[in-house]
Amino acid sequence: MYIKYVTLQRNCLHKLMKLTKKEQIEQKATELFWKHGFKKVTIDEICKKANVSRKTFYTFFENKNALIIYLYNKLIDESYAVYDTIIKSEIPFSDKLEKFLNQKIESTKNISMEFISDIYNSEDGELLNFFNKVIEQSMKFMRDFLSESQKNGDIDSRLNLDYIMFMLQKAIDLCGTQELMAMFPDANTLTRQITQSFIYGIMPVK
């Protein structure tokens, strides 16, 4: 048993050594933040997991907030790249919605409830401002997509988009509440439920 443990540790260390110091920090910080949220995780913990010194950490990131923002922006950029490809693809509107749903679920599959709670209940002014801007950007993206789809006749022309966006914002506002989070076992299931109900309502998903 001990030999297996040592071998496993050596293999993990070997994989880490193939990455740059910055990549090691990014990888281990992502694992820790996604699993435990970012409030509880310390720079020392990140450095220990990434097998780097605090000095090395500060070579790349000014502080923990800078790392959180960097990693979350990276996640957002990857998601928007996928969304943009979906929008530009020559497929039926219903298929685009299904791909949107799948991408949303995929992007949150490793995120914990602790991470979601930290986002919506952040007491740090810098992070709170950042996450609010992220939500604003997401809402604008969705509004533009729905508006263009309505012009193209893909969704009901009688639909009041102001109402739709208002209800979507309310759903987002509730994401960080203990009452809502208690209804679901994990963040991925929560995200799936909100996204599915927005896209399909009470109708069965394909």
TAGI-V834184 format. One record per backbone hydrogen bond with DSSP energy under -0.5 kcal/mol. CO is the residue of the C=O (numbers start at 1). NH is the residue of the N-H. If there is no record, write none. Layout:
CO,NH ; CO,NH
//
This chain:
1,5 ; 2,6 ; 3,7 ; 4,8 ; 5,9 ; 6,10 ; 7,11 ; 8,12 ; 9,13 ; 10,14 ; 11,15 ; 12,16 ; 13,17 ; 14,18 ; 15,18 ; 16,19 ; 20,24 ; 21,25 ; 22,26 ; 23,27 ; 24,28 ; 25,29 ; 26,30 ; 27,31 ; 28,32 ; 29,33 ; 30,34 ; 31,35 ; 32,36 ; 33,37 ; 34,112 ; 42,46 ; 43,47 ; 44,48 ; 45,49 ; 46,50 ; 47,51 ; 47,52 ; 53,57 ; 54,58 ; 55,59 ; 56,59 ; 56,60 ; 57,60 ; 57,61 ; 63,67 ; 64,68 ; 65,69 ; 66,70 ; 67,71 ; 68,72 ; 69,73 ; 70,74 ; 71,75 ; 72,76 ; 73,77 ; 74,78 ; 75,79 ; 76,80 ; 77,81 ; 78,82 ; 79,83 ; 80,84 ; 81,85 ; 82,86 ; 83,87 ; 84,88 ; 85,89 ; 86,89 ; 89,91 ; 92,96 ; 93,97 ; 94,98 ; 95,99 ; 96,100 ; 97,101 ; 98,102 ; 99,103 ; 100,104 ; 101,105 ; 102,106 ; 103,107 ; 104,108 ; 105,108 ; 106,109 ; 108,111 ; 111,187 ; 112,116 ; 113,117 ; 114,118 ; 115,119 ; 116,120 ; 117,121 ; 119,122 ; 123,125 ; 124,128 ; 125,129 ; 126,130 ; 127,131 ; 128,132 ; 129,133 ; 130,134 ; 131,135 ; 132,136 ; 133,137 ; 134,138 ; 135,139 ; 136,140 ; 137,141 ; 138,142 ; 139,143 ; 140,144 ; 141,145 ; 142,146 ; 143,147 ; 144,148 ; 145,149 ; 146,150 ; 147,151 ; 148,152 ; 149,154 ; 149,155 ; 150,153 ; 156,159 ; 159,161 ; 160,164 ; 161,165 ; 162,166 ; 163,167 ; 164,168 ; 165,169 ; 166,170 ; 167,171 ; 168,172 ; 169,173 ; 170,174 ; 171,175 ; 172,175 ; 173,176 ; 174,177 ; 177,181 ; 178,182 ; 180,183 ; 181,184 ; 186,190 ; 187,191 ; 188,192 ; 189,193 ; 190,194 ; 191,195 ; 192,196 ; 193,197 ; 194,198 ; 195,199 ; 196,200 ; 196,201 ; 197,201 ; 200,203
//
